[in-house]
Amino acid sequence: MKLSHFFLAIFVMAIWGVNFSVIKIGLVSVDPFVLAGLRFALCALPAVFFIERPSVPLKYIALYGLIFGVGLWGVVNVGIQMGISAGIASLILQFSAFFTMLLGAWVFKERLSSYQIYGMGIALLGLALIIAVTDGSVTYAGVVLVVLGAASWSVANVLVKKIAVRQIFEFLVWSSLFSPIPLFLISYFEHGWVGYVRLFNHFDGKALFSILFQVYPTTLFGYWVWNSLLKKYPVSTVAPLSLMVPIFGMLGSIAIFGESVGAVKLAAMVFILLGLIVGLYGHRVRMYFDFKTQSR
């Protein structure tokens, strides 16, 4: 990978990591479902008028919009509002990789390797340690909701693979069109007009920054760069860089909210990241060392 493309990828990982703290900033004055609804409304509009609809049946575009918009980000927003820190949320959301493995094994009859099973076990130890954190940055409700968001993300990933989406950016923009109305309706059925009254009464520069950051740098720019790199380089070269997201997520939470990182939380991060490395790349690492050994 060219050095300029490598730094561009790291920049996107930093954006995606810090985005969790930016979401938390927006939640101070905006209802979590309304915040997600505004995010996807601006992702879709006015872009859908200038971007050709992807060659995918409309029902799948709509289904992805519901899963990604409501099941993932609507639920994660609520989890962060329920008291889980932005750094911990960015870390737990990486469990989507393991959920995708399990769901892929069921849908595509893919066989789980021993490395994937070991990786899941190691990461679960990290999750258990997160639940044991007592510094106020973790709530049981928040953990459960972010885990549910990770599960939704895995369903969205499998759906993309199942229908063999090729125009990823176009698919993202058009699917965003189907997220806002359900999100706005959920907010209304849950709290009536309170969320909207709160939006108009307390909307400020921080809320505007939060929404615009989620739309343009995080979603449209971030996914455009990511998918461009995936087209240009092998997945095995690009994908490992996503492990930087929870690191930047934690650093962002420390810088913006002063989140403390004690020994238990640090150990949890190590276990989860190690589990991801073993589960996703353990087989390749083993093949590399076996090749090096045989070539001597």
C-alpha positions, 0 to 999 in steps of 0.5 A, a space after each residue: 500500500 502506498 504511504 499516502 493511502 496508508 495514512 489516509 486509511 489511518 485518518 479514516 480510522 481516527 474519524 470512525 473512532 472519534 465518531 463515538 465521542 461525537 455521537 455522545 456530544 450530540 446526545 446531550 441535546 438530541 434524542 438518540 433516535 432523532 439524532 440517528 434519523 437526522 444523520 441518515 436523512 442527510 446521508 440520503 438527501 440530496 445525494 440520492 438525486 445525483 447518484 444512480 440507484 444501485 442494481 439491487 432489488 429495492 426490498 434489499 436496499 430498504 431492509 439494509 437501511 432498517 438494519 443499519 440505521 435502526 438496528 445498529 446506530 439507533 440502538 448504539 445511540 441509546 446504549 451510549 445515552 444509557 451510560 456506556 462510554 464512547 470508548 467502551 462502545 467503540 470496543 464492544 461494537 467490534 464483536 460484530 466481526 464474531 457475530 458475522 463469522 457465526 452468521 456466515 457459518 449458518 447462512 453460507 455453510 462456512 466452517 469455523 476454524 479453530 482460530 476463530 473459535 479461540 478468538 471468540 473465547 479470548 474476546 469474551 474474556 475481555 467482555 466479561 472484564 468490561 462488565 466488571 468495570 466500576 468507574 461509572 463508564 459502563 452500564 449493563 443496559 449500555 453493554 447489552 444495547 451495543 452488543 445488540 447493535 454489533 449483532 445488527 451490524 453482522 446481519 447487515 454485513 451478511 446481507 451485503 454479501 448475500 445479495 453481492 452488492 458491488 456499488 457499495 457507496 451508492 448502496 449506502 446512500 440509497 439505503 439511508 433513505 429508508 432509515 430516517 422515518 422509522 427512527 423518527 417514528 420510534 422516537 415519537 412512539 416512545 416519548 411523543 413530541 418530547 424528543 422534537 420539542 427538545 431538539 428545537 429548544 436545545 439545538 446548539 452548535 455542538 448538536 449541529 457539529 455532531 450531526 454534520 460530523 456523523 454525516 460527512 466525514 464519518 459516513 460519506 467520506 469515510 466509506 468512500 475512502 474505505 471502499 476505494 481502498 478495498 477496490 485498489 488493494 487486497 482485503 487482507 491488506 486493508 481490513 486489519 487497519 479497522 483494528 485501530 478504530 477502538 484505539 482511536 475511540 478510546 483515545 477520543 473519549 479520554 481527550 474529550 470526556 476525560 475517560 479513565 483507563 484503569 488496569 481492568 479496562 486496559 486488560 479488557 481492551 487487550 483481550 478483545 483486540 487480541 481475540 480479534 487478531 487471533 480470530 480474523 488473522 490467526 490462520 494467516 499468521 500461522 501460514 506466514 510463519 510456516 512458510 518462513 520455517 520451510 523456506 530456511 
